[in-house]
Amino acid sequence: MDFYVILGLEHGATDSDIKRAYRRLARRYHPDINPGDRMAELRFRQILEAYETLIDPARRSRYEAGHSPSPQEPRRSGFEGFDFSAQGSEQSVTFGDLFAEVLIERGAQRHPQARGADLHQEVLLSFEEAYTGVSKPVSLTRRETCRTCAGAGVVRGSGVNCMVCQGTGSVRSVRGHMVFSRRCAACGGSGRHRPVACEACSGTGQLVRAETVNVGIPAGVADGDRVRVEGQGDGGLDGGAAGDLYLTVRVAPHPVFRREGADVHVVVGVAVHEAALGARIDVLAPDGQARLRVPPGTQSGQRFRLRERGMPSLRGESRGDLIVEVHLRLPAILDERSKELLREFGRLNGEGERALPATPVTEVRPIIVGAPAGAPTGSAAQAPDDPA
């Protein structure tokens, strides 16, 4: 077995030639790169034995004199020919970089540029502001990119070029037909050594600034919605993009309206004669007044729908509806004439006075658990068209 042939060398090769050949072949046949490949493992053992013999002057002399290697001679670990430093270059590539550089190309490398952090804040709106939309002033304390050093934290052009990467900030290496690039570990990717810190930002690359910005809140936002304002977060580092501002909307409850999605619910009171005979009543809507025609025989708790009188849609669709729930309103004080008229109304409709029971009955207060008898079920009834 010719060790020179195994390493692909000529007799009389220098130590540098032996190390270079060993690195090249070990990367190809190492068991960690070829798991489960028995032929590659056997080939690597031959490469290792050839390298250990030829790199040691005493063993190499005995081998060239025709003596076989002694099994008692100490073996090396197989990694002496590798440079495990973290720098590497096109002329010297480390064995560990065979895997590290692939990870770097997949995104493990931290680029000097860094995007600014996002800011989060809450903004309180009234019901009317959520309905119409509003421009709201928001007070912020944010980190702004230093204009003096453009977020680099150092004076531009200060220091000397890095000798490892020649001032480029990155180191390249070649794998066959592939070229890998990674951040230079010697200078941290800046390409410079001993730079002068920026006095304006004390080397941080950012300045703390308090300001007030006007943020446009679109019409139709609901409680808990988030509004994104691009570029109003913390500034980036070394030319990185600024973060965003996220505003969580809080809408105060309204004393009259209740919102469910894009629909708005409101409760109105009608007199007994209006519910019995029918009437046209004015209803408060988010955009002003609405006219509702109450049909004869309307029951307390009955609901009517006024199309597209609710909240606007954030997606540009049609507005929600206004849901009007009718409650009967009795007069507070009835005179004798009114009472007599109500009794007569009851008699005419077959609802005379009920006789009192013979035994006392405990009075209980009823609990309304659903719509009254005769009221429509399911969705609210469509309000009749009112030409008035």
matplotlib code that plots the C-alpha trace (Angstrom):
import matplotlib.pyplot as plt

x = [0.0, 1.7, 0.9, 1.8, -0.6, -3.4, -2.9, -2.4, 1.1, 4.5, 7.4, 9.3, 6.1, 6.4, 4.6, 2.3, 1.4, 0.7, -1.6, -3.4, -4.0, -5.2, -7.7, -9.1, -9.6, -10.7, -13.6, -14.7, -14.4, -14.8, -17.4, -19.3, -19.9, -20.7, -22.7, -23.3, -20.9, -18.5, -16.4, -15.9, -14.9, -12.3, -11.0, -10.7, -8.7, -6.3, -6.0, -5.5, -2.8, -1.0, -1.1, 0.1, 3.0, 4.2, 3.7, 5.9, 9.6, 10.8, 8.0, 8.3, 12.0, 11.4, 8.5, 10.7, 13.5, 11.1, 10.0, 6.3, 4.6, 4.7, 1.3, 2.8, 3.4, 1.0, -1.8, -3.0, -6.6, -7.0, -7.6, -4.1, -4.2, -7.2, -7.3, -10.1, -9.8, -13.0, -11.6, -10.9, -10.3, -10.2, -6.6, -7.3, -10.7, -11.4, -13.1, -15.6, -16.6, -17.7, -20.9, -20.8, -20.8, -23.8, -25.7, -24.6, -25.9, -29.3, -29.6, -27.6, -25.4, -26.3, -26.0, -24.7, -27.9, -30.8, -34.4, -35.8, -38.1, -41.9, -43.8, -47.1, -49.6, -53.3, -55.6, -59.1, -62.0, -65.5, -68.3, -68.8, -65.1, -65.1, -68.1, -66.7, -63.0, -60.6, -57.1, -55.7, -52.5, -50.3, -47.4, -44.4, -40.9, -38.9, -35.3, -34.4, -31.6, -28.6, -28.3, -24.6, -23.4, -26.5, -27.0, -23.5, -22.4, -19.0, -17.5, -17.5, -14.0, -12.4, -10.0, -8.0, -9.1, -9.4, -6.5, -8.5, -11.3, -9.4, -12.1, -15.0, -16.6, -17.1, -14.9, -15.3, -14.5, -14.8, -16.3, -15.8, -18.1, -19.8, -18.7, -19.7, -19.6, -19.8, -19.3, -15.8, -15.3, -12.2, -14.0, -17.6, -18.5, -17.6, -14.5, -12.6, -10.5, -10.5, -13.2, -14.0, -17.4, -19.9, -20.2, -23.8, -25.2, -22.3, -21.7, -25.2, -26.4, -29.7, -31.1, -34.1, -36.7, -40.2, -42.7, -46.3, -47.6, -51.1, -52.5, -55.5, -58.0, -60.3, -64.1, -65.6, -62.9, -64.0, -62.8, -59.6, -58.7, -55.1, -53.9, -50.4, -48.5, -45.5, -42.1, -43.1, -41.3, -37.7, -35.1, -32.9, -29.1, -26.5, -29.0, -31.6, -35.3, -37.4, -39.9, -43.7, -46.2, -49.1, -52.1, -54.7, -58.1, -60.3, -63.8, -65.7, -69.3, -72.2, -75.2, -77.7, -76.1, -74.8, -72.6, -72.5, -70.1, -71.2, -74.8, -75.9, -78.7, -80.9, -84.0, -86.9, -90.1, -93.5, -96.8, -99.6, -101.8, -98.8, -98.1, -101.8, -102.7, -99.4, -97.3, -94.3, -91.6, -88.2, -85.3, -81.8, -79.2, -75.4, -75.6, -78.5, -82.3, -84.1, -87.8, -89.4, -93.0, -94.4, -97.1, -100.4, -100.3, -96.6, -95.6, -93.2, -89.7, -90.3, -87.3, -87.0, -84.1, -83.1, -80.7, -77.2, -77.7, -75.1, -71.3, -69.1, -67.0, -63.2, -63.1, -65.1, -68.3, -71.8, -72.6, -74.1, -77.8, -79.5, -81.6, -84.5, -86.1, -89.5, -90.6, -94.1, -94.1, -97.1, -98.1, -96.8, -100.1, -103.6, -106.6, -110.1, -111.0, -107.9, -108.5, -112.1, -111.0, -108.5, -111.1, -113.4, -110.6, -110.1, -113.8, -114.1, -111.2, -112.5, -110.2, -112.5, -111.5, -110.4, -112.1, -109.9, -109.0, -110.8, -107.5, -104.5, -101.8, -98.2, -97.2, -94.1, -92.2, -92.0, -88.7, -88.8, -86.8, -87.7, -89.7, -93.4, -96.1, -96.7, -93.4, -91.3, -88.4, -84.9, -83.5, -85.1, -88.1, -87.5, -88.9, -91.7, -90.8, -91.8, -92.3, -92.4]
y = [0.0, 3.2, 6.1, 8.6, 7.1, 7.1, 10.9, 11.5, 12.9, 12.5, 11.1, 14.0, 16.0, 18.7, 18.8, 21.5, 19.3, 16.4, 18.5, 20.0, 16.6, 15.2, 18.1, 17.6, 13.9, 13.9, 16.3, 13.8, 10.5, 11.4, 9.2, 12.2, 13.3, 9.8, 8.1, 4.4, 4.2, 1.4, 2.0, 5.6, 4.7, 2.2, 4.8, 7.4, 4.9, 4.5, 8.3, 8.8, 6.1, 7.6, 11.1, 10.0, 8.2, 10.8, 13.9, 12.4, 12.8, 9.6, 7.4, 8.8, 8.0, 4.4, 4.0, 5.2, 2.9, 0.0, -0.6, -1.2, 1.0, -0.5, -1.1, 0.2, 3.6, 6.2, 7.3, 10.8, 11.9, 12.5, 16.2, 17.6, 18.6, 20.9, 24.5, 24.9, 28.7, 30.6, 32.9, 30.8, 32.2, 31.1, 29.8, 28.0, 26.4, 24.7, 21.3, 22.7, 25.4, 22.6, 22.6, 26.0, 27.9, 26.0, 27.0, 30.6, 30.5, 29.3, 32.4, 31.6, 34.5, 37.7, 40.6, 43.9, 45.6, 45.1, 46.1, 48.4, 47.0, 47.3, 49.6, 48.7, 51.2, 51.6, 54.3, 55.1, 56.1, 57.1, 55.2, 58.2, 58.3, 54.6, 55.2, 58.1, 57.5, 60.0, 61.3, 60.7, 62.2, 59.6, 60.4, 58.1, 57.6, 55.8, 55.1, 57.0, 56.1, 58.4, 60.7, 61.4, 57.8, 56.4, 53.9, 52.4, 53.7, 54.6, 57.4, 56.5, 55.9, 55.7, 52.8, 50.6, 47.9, 44.4, 42.3, 39.1, 40.3, 43.3, 45.7, 43.9, 42.6, 39.1, 36.0, 33.8, 30.2, 27.8, 24.3, 22.8, 24.9, 26.6, 29.8, 30.5, 33.9, 34.5, 37.4, 38.1, 37.0, 39.1, 42.5, 41.4, 42.2, 45.9, 45.6, 47.9, 47.6, 50.1, 52.5, 55.7, 55.7, 58.2, 61.1, 62.0, 58.5, 57.4, 54.4, 53.0, 54.0, 55.3, 58.4, 58.4, 60.9, 61.8, 63.0, 63.1, 61.7, 61.9, 58.5, 58.1, 55.6, 54.2, 54.2, 51.0, 49.9, 47.7, 47.3, 45.1, 45.8, 46.7, 49.5, 49.2, 52.4, 51.5, 52.9, 54.5, 52.0, 52.1, 53.0, 50.4, 49.9, 50.5, 51.2, 48.7, 49.5, 51.1, 49.0, 49.6, 51.0, 48.8, 50.6, 48.5, 50.2, 50.5, 51.8, 53.2, 51.9, 54.0, 54.8, 54.0, 51.9, 48.3, 46.9, 43.3, 43.0, 45.6, 45.7, 48.3, 47.6, 50.2, 50.0, 52.4, 52.8, 53.1, 54.0, 51.4, 53.1, 53.3, 49.6, 48.7, 51.1, 51.5, 54.7, 56.3, 57.1, 58.7, 56.5, 57.5, 56.1, 56.4, 58.8, 60.8, 60.2, 57.4, 57.0, 53.6, 52.6, 50.5, 48.2, 47.7, 45.0, 45.3, 43.3, 44.4, 43.0, 42.8, 43.8, 45.6, 45.9, 49.1, 48.2, 49.7, 52.1, 50.4, 50.5, 51.0, 48.0, 48.1, 46.0, 48.4, 46.3, 47.5, 48.9, 46.9, 47.2, 49.1, 46.7, 48.4, 46.6, 47.9, 48.1, 49.1, 52.2, 52.6, 56.1, 56.7, 57.9, 57.0, 59.1, 57.6, 58.3, 56.6, 53.6, 53.3, 53.4, 50.6, 48.5, 49.0, 48.1, 44.9, 44.1, 44.7, 42.4, 39.6, 40.3, 41.3, 41.7, 38.4, 37.3, 37.2, 33.8, 32.4, 31.7, 34.1, 33.5, 34.5, 37.2, 36.4, 38.6, 37.1, 36.8, 37.4, 34.7, 35.1, 37.0, 37.5, 35.3, 36.2, 38.0, 36.8, 34.5, 34.2, 37.3, 40.7, 41.6, 43.9, 47.3, 48.2, 50.7, 54.2, 56.6, 59.4]
z = [0.0, -1.2, 1.1, -1.5, -3.9, -1.3, -0.7, -4.4, -3.9, -5.6, -3.6, -2.0, -1.2, 1.4, 4.7, 3.3, 0.4, 2.8, 5.0, 2.0, 0.5, 3.8, 4.3, 0.9, 1.2, 4.8, 4.0, 1.3, 3.2, 6.9, 8.6, 10.0, 6.4, 5.2, 8.0, 7.5, 4.5, 5.3, 2.2, 3.0, 6.6, 5.3, 2.8, 5.6, 7.8, 4.9, 4.4, 8.1, 8.3, 5.3, 6.7, 10.2, 8.6, 6.2, 8.5, 11.2, 10.0, 11.9, 10.7, 7.1, 7.1, 8.2, 5.7, 2.8, 4.0, 3.5, 7.1, 7.8, 10.4, 13.9, 15.5, 18.8, 17.4, 18.8, 16.5, 16.0, 16.4, 12.7, 13.0, 13.3, 9.6, 10.2, 11.2, 13.8, 13.9, 13.2, 10.5, 7.4, 3.9, 0.3, 0.8, 4.2, 4.9, 8.2, 8.6, 11.0, 8.5, 6.1, 8.2, 9.8, 6.5, 5.2, 8.3, 7.8, 4.3, 5.6, 7.8, 10.9, 10.2, 12.0, 9.6, 11.1, 10.0, 12.4, 12.1, 14.8, 17.5, 17.2, 19.7, 21.2, 22.7, 23.4, 22.2, 23.7, 21.3, 21.9, 20.1, 17.8, 16.9, 16.1, 13.9, 11.9, 12.1, 13.7, 13.6, 17.1, 18.6, 20.2, 22.5, 21.9, 23.4, 20.7, 19.8, 16.7, 14.4, 15.0, 12.0, 12.7, 12.3, 10.5, 13.2, 13.0, 16.4, 15.1, 13.1, 9.5, 8.1, 11.5, 12.5, 10.1, 7.7, 9.0, 7.8, 7.7, 5.4, 3.9, 5.0, 3.3, 6.6, 5.1, 4.4, 1.4, 0.9, -2.0, -2.0, -5.5, -7.7, -4.7, -3.0, 0.6, 2.4, 6.1, 8.5, 9.5, 13.1, 13.6, 13.0, 13.7, 10.1, 10.3, 8.2, 10.6, 13.7, 16.6, 15.2, 17.0, 18.8, 17.7, 20.3, 19.4, 20.4, 22.7, 20.3, 20.6, 17.1, 18.5, 20.3, 22.6, 21.5, 22.7, 20.1, 19.3, 16.0, 14.6, 13.7, 11.4, 12.9, 10.2, 10.6, 11.8, 14.2, 17.1, 20.6, 20.6, 17.0, 16.2, 13.9, 12.4, 11.6, 9.4, 10.3, 13.6, 15.9, 17.0, 14.4, 12.9, 13.4, 10.8, 8.0, 9.1, 8.7, 11.4, 13.4, 13.3, 15.8, 16.8, 18.4, 20.3, 20.1, 23.1, 22.5, 25.4, 25.9, 24.7, 27.0, 24.2, 21.5, 21.9, 19.1, 17.9, 15.0, 12.4, 13.7, 16.2, 18.7, 20.3, 22.6, 22.1, 24.1, 22.5, 24.1, 24.3, 21.7, 19.3, 19.6, 19.3, 16.5, 14.7, 14.5, 12.9, 15.5, 15.4, 16.4, 17.4, 14.9, 14.9, 12.0, 13.3, 13.3, 11.6, 11.0, 12.0, 11.2, 14.0, 12.5, 14.4, 17.0, 17.8, 20.9, 23.5, 22.8, 19.0, 16.9, 13.6, 11.3, 9.4, 6.6, 6.5, 9.4, 11.5, 11.7, 8.6, 7.4, 7.5, 4.3, 2.3, 2.3, 3.1, 6.5, 9.3, 10.3, 13.0, 15.2, 17.0, 19.9, 20.9, 24.6, 25.6, 27.8, 30.2, 31.5, 35.0, 36.4, 35.1, 35.9, 36.2, 32.6, 31.3, 33.5, 32.4, 28.7, 29.3, 31.0, 28.1, 25.7, 27.6, 27.5, 23.8, 23.1, 25.3, 28.2, 31.0, 34.7, 36.3, 39.5, 42.6, 43.8, 46.9, 48.7, 49.0, 46.4, 46.9, 44.5, 42.4, 39.9, 36.4, 34.7, 30.9, 29.3, 25.6, 23.1, 23.9, 22.3, 18.7, 18.3, 15.3, 16.2, 14.8, 13.1, 13.6, 11.4, 8.5, 9.2, 6.7, 4.1, 5.2, 2.3, 4.8]

ax = plt.figure().add_subplot(projection="3d")
ax.plot(x, y, z, "-o")
ax.set_aspect("equal")
plt.show()
